[in-house]
Amino acid sequence: MNRVVITGIGAVTPLGNSFSDSWAGLIAGRSGISTLPEHLSCGGITLAGQLMGFDAGQFLSIREQNRLDPFVHYAVAAAAMALDDAASTKPEGFASIIGTSRAGISMINAAAASLYSRKDNRRKVSAYLMPTTTASMAASYISQKFGLRGHTLGISNACTSGANAIGEAFRLIKHGYAEGALAGGAEAPLCKLSIEGYSASGALSKTLSQAAASRPFCVGRDGFVLAEGACVVVMEECSSALKRGARIYAEVLGYGNTSDGMDMVRPDSTMQAAAIVNALTEAALSPEDVTFISAHATSTALGDAVESEAIHKAFKGNVMRLPVTANKSMTGHMLSASAAFETAAAAMSIYTGLIPPTINIQAIDPACSLNVITKELKIDSIRSGITNSFGFGGVNASVVLGGQGAD
């Protein structure tokens, strides 16, 4: 079996238009939540995690920008930066695996608004509406843009999609089906249709205060803050990466993927715990080997409590020794992009020894009895970390990363 490492990271998030800027925002404990433009504020929702100053023109022509949904813009930008970060010059045999929950909902929303508002039959939707809004288009266009000829796969598995993309890329490389991969998640869900839909489900926070809008595990949390963005990582077979002198952020050690098989929206702690245990089993690690946890932690009352219960089950109650960080307190919930970004941030924690804080917490909910860190934590030697991602439909994914033996 091949060993698999992360050698490049690219991202656009509410914290910055590069991974380095986004990481700096995480470590500083800076909120990326801002006020929605008036035309998007609806259903009592006034805050979101928005990209600020993102210029798709750095990565795509005007024609490409007009033809492609913004979620593809973000994915291509993150992929370009990841390849540059990895200094990878021969990615032709790489796979392209990109997750998305909402895919091209921005262009669908705009097309629907145009159709419903027209007074005659002269106005037509774009000929590119159907291809560009498919869940696979980010993966496909990355392959096209960068000349990749390996596996191409778009994954739409709710909020776990970005973690699934990284996990499936890990397995392809581990078993010799690919020499490397660009893997991650991308979302552009900040449109009326998406905001109204999530608001109607009761999932979004309706607070007016930025400081209280995204507060995982905190008493009084009332839902997540919807956000946009993308994160893509370069993954390679370890010996090849070492041979070319690549910088290695972390090694991917294990991946667990389970289904609750019970309910569309109500999570199940037993199967979440099973995803964690499965990932640790593949990594050949025990719970005692884990140094920290990057939690899914969206700030919904039920979701955070169930994840806490799952962590207790997986670690057999011995959890207070484990620092827990929740990146969504700063980025908001970028859906599949959060799953990828949090995995990349965990890799950076292993590389630097720094674990980002969780912000906006006044008091931990007793139903969420975890060691949630609220200040940046420095650990001299991180053996391994685990990231959790859970989504609608009862889909669960956990990824284990390690820092020993990869260099």
VORORO-559120 format. One record per residue (C-alpha): x, y, z. Coordinates in steps of 0.1 Angstrom, whole numbers, plus 5000, padded with zeros to 4 digits. Layout:
N
XYZ;...
***
This chain:
407
500050005000;501250354992;501650635018;499750955009;500851305018;499551665014;502051884996;500052184985;497052384998;494952654981;491852824994;489453124991;487453175023;485653455042;489053495060;491153565029;491653494992;494553254998;495152975022;497953165039;495653465046;492853235058;495253045081;496553375095;492853465102;492253135120;495353175142;494453535150;490853435160;489453675135;485753655124;485053645086;481353695092;479854005076;476454175068;474654045037;473854295010;470254415013;469154224981;470253884997;468953945032;465853745036;463953525061;465453715090;468953625079;471353925078;474853775082;477053545061;480553435054;481353625022;484453635000;485853985000;487854124971;488053794952;489053844916;488253544894;490053724866;493353614881;492453254872;489853264844;489053464813;485953684810;484453424787;485153144813;483753364841;480553424822;480053054813;480852904847;479052914880;480953094908;481452764927;483652664897;485452994898;486352934935;487452574928;489752664900;491252944920;491952714950;493352444927;495652684909;497052814943;497352454956;499452344925;501652654929;502052584966;503052224959;505452334931;504152044912;505152064875;503851724862;500251674874;499051514841;498351174858;496651334888;493051274897;490551564902;488051504929;485951794941;483051794964;480052034965;476752034983;474852304964;476852294931;475652564906;472752694927;473853064921;473353034883;470152824888;468753094911;469653374886;468053174857;464853104876;464553464886;464953564850;462353324837;459753414863;460153784857;460053794819;456953914801;457553744767;459353434754;462353614738;464653584768;466453254770;468653094797;472353044790;473252744769;475852664796;473352654824;472952274825;476652184822;478052444845;475552384873;476252004876;478051884907;480851744886;481852064868;484352184893;486251864891;485851844853;486952204847;490052164869;491051864849;490452074817;492252384830;495352204843;495651914818;494851634843;494251304828;493451084858;490251004876;487751294875;484951274901;482451524914;481051434948;477751574962;477351424996;475951725015;478451895039;480751595040;481551625003;484951795007;486051545032;484751265010;486751404981;489951405001;489251055015;488450904981;491651064967;493550914996;492250564987;492950604950;496550694957;496950444985;495850154963;497850264932;495050394910;496450744909;499950894915;498451214929;495251424931;493751764935;490951714960;488651944980;485352124980;483752444966;480552624973;478752944961;475452924980;474853294988;471753354967;468053394976;467053034969;469752884991;469353135019;465553105020;465852725018;468252695047;466252955067;463052755062;464652445075;465552625107;469252565103;470452925101;471253165129;469053475130;471153665154;472054025144;475354025163;478553915145;480053815178;477153575185;476453455150;478753155148;479453005182;480052625182;479252435214;478252765231;475152805253;472452985233;473752895198;470952915173;472152785140;474952815115;476053105093;475953025056;479253095038;480953055004;484452954995;486752664983;489652464994;491752224974;494752024984;497451854964;497951484975;500751264964;502350924969;504850984997;508050844981;507451044949;506951364969;510151304989;512051224957;511251564942;511951744975;508351844981;507352015013;505051785032;502351935055;500951605068;500351245060;496851115054;496550805076;492950705076;489450785064;486050675078;482750705060;479450595075;475650655071;473150695099;470550525077;467850675099;466751035092;467251315067;468151585091;468551435126;472151315132;473050995150;476050985174;476550615171;477350625134;479350945137;481450775163;481750475139;483250705112;485850825137;486650475148;486850345113;489350625103;491450545134;491450175126;492650235090;495350465104;496350185129;496050435157;494250415191;492250705206;495250775229;497350845198;495251145188;496551485197;493651715187;490251715170;488951955144;485151945150;482351975124;480652205149;478252405129;476552585159;473252415156;471852315190;471251945181;474251895158;476952015182;475451815211;475251495190;478851545178;480051585214;478251255223;479851085193;483351205203;482751065238;481650735224;484650705200;487150805227;485450615254;484850915275;488551015278;488151335259;488951625282;492651575275;492051645238;491952005225;489052065202;488952345177;485952465156;486952665125;483452755115;483352995144;485353215121;484553115086;480853025089;479652705073;481052685037;479352345034;481652105014;484352375013;484452375051;485152005052;488152045029;489352365045;489252215080;491251915068;493752155053;493952355085;494452035105;497351955082;498752305088;498352255125;500451935123;503052125102;503352425125;502352285159;499652555161;495952475168;493552765160;491152885187;487352875187;485853215190;482453365202;482153125231;480753275263;480152945281;480252585269;476852415268;476852135294;475551905266;478751965248;481351865274;484551895254;487852065258;487152345233;490052575231;489452955229;493053065225;495652965200;497452645213;501052555206;502052195208;505652105201;504951765186;501551675171;501351295164;497951305148;494751495144;491251405133;488651615114;484951545114;482451635088;478751545089;475851625066;472151605058;471051255050;473051115078;476451105059;479451105082;483151135073;486351155094;489951195082;493051125103;496251305096;499651235110;502951425113;505451145122;507450965096;506551165066;509751365064;
***
